Amino acid sequence: MGLVVDTSALIAIERSGKQPLETLLAALASEPVVIAAIAYAELLVGVELADSPRRAVQRRARIEALIAHCPVVEFSSEIATVWATTFAELSRAGTSIPSNDLAIAATALHLGFGVLVGPEDEQHYRQVPALRCEVIRGG
């Protein structure tokens, strides 16, 4: 087992101010933790859109600490195949989730991992069949 960390989990941690990255990594020490390439891109957008240079530096440091412990998983052709299959399955069921989140879910499914999400993104990840969804409680 393992977990793919969704950006929403990291945002919940940042907003809570109570659970630093080191605590997250220690809590997850019992299983491998990775970052999907699209989540890494989303984190970098957070740096670019920070409301101050100080916050941008803080976010960049958190990202560096995270990827020092959690490898970034590239979006491969195998993951793209899982993405397409999952997209079709959800479409046939009359539902969908945002494409970036679908890429994270496909990464998790390909690896046989679950996904770690923030409480606001839990519901749409739960729509993906066979995907284990763990929710970080930030507050």
C-alpha positions as CSV (number, residue, x, y, z in Angstrom):
1,M,0.0,0.0,0.0
2,G,0.9,3.7,-0.2
3,L,-0.7,7.1,-0.7
4,V,-0.7,9.7,-3.4
5,V,-1.0,13.1,-1.8
6,D,-3.6,15.4,-3.3
7,T,-3.0,19.1,-3.2
8,S,-6.1,19.6,-1.1
9,A,-4.5,17.7,1.8
10,L,-1.5,20.0,1.8
11,I,-3.8,23.0,1.6
12,A,-5.7,21.8,4.6
13,I,-2.5,21.4,6.5
14,E,-1.3,24.9,5.6
15,R,-4.7,26.5,6.5
16,S,-4.8,24.7,9.9
17,G,-1.5,26.0,11.0
18,K,-1.4,23.1,13.4
19,Q,0.1,20.2,11.5
20,P,3.4,20.9,9.9
21,L,4.7,18.8,7.0
22,E,7.0,16.9,9.3
23,T,4.0,15.7,11.3
24,L,2.3,14.6,8.1
25,L,5.3,12.6,7.0
26,A,5.7,11.0,10.4
27,A,2.1,10.0,10.5
28,L,2.4,8.4,7.1
29,A,5.7,6.7,7.8
30,S,4.1,3.3,7.7
31,E,3.5,3.4,4.0
32,P,5.1,5.0,0.9
33,V,3.9,8.5,0.0
34,V,4.3,10.0,-3.5
35,I,3.2,13.1,-5.3
36,A,1.6,12.9,-8.8
37,A,3.3,15.3,-11.3
38,I,0.0,17.3,-11.7
39,A,-0.2,17.8,-8.0
40,Y,3.4,19.1,-8.0
41,A,2.4,21.5,-10.8
42,E,-0.6,22.7,-8.7
43,L,1.8,23.3,-5.7
44,L,4.0,25.4,-7.9
45,V,1.0,27.5,-9.0
46,G,0.5,28.2,-5.3
47,V,4.0,29.6,-5.2
48,E,3.4,31.7,-8.3
49,L,0.1,33.1,-6.9
50,A,1.2,33.7,-3.3
51,D,0.0,37.0,-2.0
52,S,3.5,38.0,-0.8
53,P,7.1,37.2,-1.6
54,R,7.5,35.8,2.0
55,R,4.6,33.4,1.5
56,A,6.0,32.4,-1.9
57,V,9.3,31.5,-0.2
58,Q,7.5,29.6,2.6
59,R,5.5,27.6,0.1
60,R,8.6,26.8,-2.0
61,A,10.4,25.6,1.1
62,R,7.4,23.3,2.0
63,I,7.4,21.9,-1.6
64,E,11.2,21.3,-1.4
65,A,10.8,19.5,1.9
66,L,7.9,17.4,0.6
67,I,9.6,16.2,-2.5
68,A,12.8,15.4,-0.6
69,H,10.7,12.7,1.2
70,C,8.0,12.0,-1.4
71,P,9.0,11.3,-5.0
72,V,7.2,12.9,-7.9
73,V,5.5,10.3,-10.1
74,E,5.5,11.3,-13.8
75,F,2.3,11.0,-15.9
76,S,3.3,8.0,-18.0
77,S,1.5,6.2,-20.8
78,E,0.4,3.5,-18.4
79,I,-1.1,6.1,-16.1
80,A,-2.7,7.8,-19.1
81,T,-4.4,4.5,-19.9
82,V,-5.8,4.2,-16.4
83,W,-6.9,7.9,-16.7
84,A,-8.8,7.1,-19.9
85,T,-10.4,3.9,-18.5
86,T,-11.5,5.7,-15.3
87,F,-12.8,8.7,-17.3
88,A,-14.9,6.4,-19.5
89,E,-16.2,4.5,-16.5
90,L,-17.2,7.7,-14.6
91,S,-18.8,9.1,-17.8
92,R,-20.9,6.0,-18.3
93,A,-22.1,6.3,-14.7
94,G,-23.1,9.9,-15.4
95,T,-20.5,11.5,-13.2
96,S,-17.1,13.2,-13.5
97,I,-14.3,14.7,-11.4
98,P,-11.9,17.5,-12.3
99,S,-9.2,16.3,-14.8
100,N,-6.3,17.1,-12.5
101,D,-7.9,15.0,-9.7
102,L,-8.6,12.3,-12.2
103,A,-4.9,12.2,-13.0
104,I,-4.1,11.9,-9.3
105,A,-6.6,9.1,-8.9
106,A,-5.2,7.3,-12.0
107,T,-1.7,7.6,-10.6
108,A,-2.9,6.0,-7.3
109,L,-4.8,3.3,-9.1
110,H,-1.8,2.5,-11.3
111,L,0.5,2.2,-8.3
112,G,-2.1,0.3,-6.2
113,F,-2.1,3.2,-3.8
114,G,-4.8,5.2,-2.1
115,V,-5.1,9.0,-2.2
116,L,-4.8,11.4,0.7
117,V,-7.2,14.3,0.3
118,G,-8.4,17.4,2.2
119,P,-12.0,17.3,3.5
120,E,-13.3,19.5,0.7
121,D,-12.2,17.1,-2.0
122,E,-13.2,13.8,-0.4
123,Q,-16.6,13.4,-2.2
124,H,-15.5,13.4,-5.8
125,Y,-12.5,11.0,-5.1
126,R,-15.0,8.6,-3.5
127,Q,-16.8,8.4,-6.9
128,V,-13.8,6.6,-8.4
129,P,-14.3,2.8,-8.1
130,A,-11.7,0.9,-6.2
131,L,-9.9,4.0,-5.0
132,R,-9.0,4.1,-1.3
133,C,-9.5,7.6,0.0
134,E,-7.9,8.8,3.2
135,V,-8.9,12.2,4.5
136,I,-6.6,14.5,6.4
137,R,-8.4,16.5,9.0
138,G,-6.6,19.8,9.1
139,G,-8.3,21.6,12.0
